[in-house]
Amino acid sequence: MVKETWILQFILILLVQYCYLASTMEEKAETAVPVSFLSPPEGNTTFLDGTTWCVALAGASQIDLQNALDWACGLGKADCKAIQDGGLCYEPDTLVSHASYAFNNYYQQNGNSDIACNFGGTAAVTKHNPSYNKCVYAAPGSVSSSAPTFFKRTTSLIWWKVAAILLLLYLRS
């Protein structure tokens, strides 16, 4: 009886853990997408037009730029270390400069598609390399994707299989 109780508790813990992970991943997927997209999802056009970068539009409102920058460095998972105080791209310390760096990092991580360079209409794709001095903007292939890897997705599937096998063993006894 003690053995059966232990197995049942183990299965319940696995199921609760899986449900928690599944719900947090759904919430993350829903919040990780910018609210408005004004450009069409034309896909990756880098191979047609050469190397492209994503930069902030100088005429965009400061509030919209700040919101987009916050999203890119937060939920968008852009690497914003270089625009932190003391970073290689901190100077010039302007919102447009910092937003351009973050937008481009996000754009490169997400396949160089036009839709990944919108940020609510505050950014645009350019063929002009925005790098300057020691501040090097990422180019296609220079940053890794922020999408989950195959291994991370299959791990939860393995736990489901283990839980199912243990449940079947429990029911057979």
C-alpha positions in Angstrom: 0.0 0.0 0.0 2.9 2.4 0.8 4.4 1.7 -2.6 1.2 2.4 -4.4 0.7 5.7 -2.5 4.3 6.8 -3.4 3.8 6.1 -7.1 0.5 7.9 -7.1 2.0 11.0 -5.4 4.9 11.0 -7.9 2.5 10.9 -10.8 0.5 13.7 -9.4 3.6 15.8 -8.8 4.6 15.3 -12.4 1.2 16.2 -13.8 1.0 19.4 -11.6 4.5 20.4 -12.8 3.6 19.8 -16.4 0.4 21.8 -16.1 2.2 24.7 -14.5 4.9 24.7 -17.2 2.3 24.5 -20.0 0.3 27.4 -18.6 3.3 29.6 -18.1 4.5 28.9 -21.6 1.1 29.9 -23.0 1.1 33.1 -21.0 4.6 33.9 -22.2 3.7 33.3 -25.8 0.7 35.6 -25.5 2.6 38.4 -23.8 5.7 38.1 -26.0 4.1 39.5 -29.1 3.9 43.2 -29.7 0.3 44.5 -29.7 0.3 46.2 -33.1 1.8 45.3 -36.4 1.6 47.8 -39.2 3.8 46.1 -41.8 2.7 43.0 -43.6 4.4 39.6 -42.7 6.5 39.5 -45.8 9.1 37.2 -44.3 12.8 37.2 -44.6 13.9 39.2 -47.6 17.6 39.5 -46.5 18.7 37.1 -49.2 17.1 39.2 -51.9 18.3 42.6 -51.0 21.6 41.9 -49.1 22.3 42.6 -45.5 19.6 44.6 -43.6 19.3 46.1 -40.1 16.4 47.4 -38.1 16.6 50.9 -36.7 14.3 53.3 -34.7 12.6 56.1 -36.6 13.9 59.5 -35.5 10.4 61.0 -35.9 8.7 58.4 -33.6 7.2 59.7 -30.4 9.4 59.4 -27.3 6.7 57.5 -25.4 6.2 54.9 -28.2 10.0 54.5 -28.6 10.4 54.0 -24.8 7.6 51.4 -24.7 9.0 49.5 -27.7 12.5 49.6 -26.2 11.2 48.3 -22.8 9.4 45.5 -24.7 12.5 44.6 -26.8 14.8 44.4 -23.8 12.2 42.7 -21.7 9.7 40.3 -23.1 11.4 40.5 -26.6 14.6 39.1 -25.1 16.9 41.3 -27.1 20.5 41.5 -25.7 20.6 45.0 -24.4 23.9 44.8 -22.4 25.8 47.0 -24.9 23.4 49.9 -24.3 23.6 49.8 -20.6 25.8 52.4 -18.8 29.4 51.6 -19.7 28.5 49.4 -22.6 30.1 49.8 -26.1 26.9 51.3 -27.5 25.8 53.4 -24.5 27.0 56.6 -26.2 25.3 58.5 -27.6 23.0 58.2 -24.7 19.8 58.9 -26.7 16.5 57.0 -26.9 16.7 56.7 -30.7 20.3 55.2 -30.5 19.5 52.8 -27.7 16.2 51.7 -29.3 17.9 51.2 -32.7 20.4 48.8 -31.1 17.8 46.8 -29.2 15.4 46.7 -32.2 18.1 45.4 -34.4 19.2 42.8 -32.0 15.6 41.5 -31.8 15.2 41.7 -35.6 18.3 39.6 -36.1 17.2 37.0 -33.5 13.9 36.6 -35.2 14.8 35.9 -38.8 15.2 39.4 -40.3 11.5 39.4 -41.3 9.9 42.8 -41.9 7.3 42.0 -39.1 10.2 41.7 -36.6 11.1 45.3 -37.3 7.9 47.2 -36.6 7.7 47.9 -32.9 4.3 49.6 -33.3 5.5 51.7 -36.3 8.6 53.1 -34.5 11.2 51.2 -36.6 12.2 50.5 -40.1 14.5 48.2 -42.1 17.6 49.7 -43.6 20.4 48.6 -45.8 22.8 51.1 -44.2 24.9 49.5 -41.5 24.3 51.6 -38.3 27.4 50.4 -36.6 29.8 53.1 -35.3 33.2 53.2 -33.5 33.3 50.1 -31.3 29.5 49.7 -31.4 28.8 46.8 -33.8 25.2 46.1 -34.7 24.3 42.5 -35.2 24.0 41.3 -38.7 22.2 38.2 -40.1 23.6 35.0 -38.6 25.5 36.8 -35.8 23.0 36.2 -33.0 21.2 33.1 -32.1 17.4 32.7 -32.1 15.4 33.3 -29.0 13.0 30.5 -30.0 13.0 27.4 -27.9 15.2 24.6 -29.1 14.0 21.2 -30.1 15.5 19.6 -27.0 13.6 21.9 -24.6 10.3 20.9 -26.3 11.0 17.2 -26.2 11.9 17.2 -22.5 8.4 17.8 -21.4 7.2 15.1 -23.8 9.5 12.6 -22.1 8.1 13.5 -18.7 4.6 12.8 -20.1 5.7 9.4 -21.3 7.3 8.6 -18.0 4.1 9.6 -16.1 2.0 7.5 -18.5 4.1 4.4 -18.0 4.1 4.8 -14.2 0.3 5.3 -14.3 -0.1 2.1 -16.4 2.2 0.2 -14.0 0.2 1.4 -11.1 -3.1 0.5 -12.6 -1.9 -3.0 -13.5 -0.9 -3.8 -9.9 
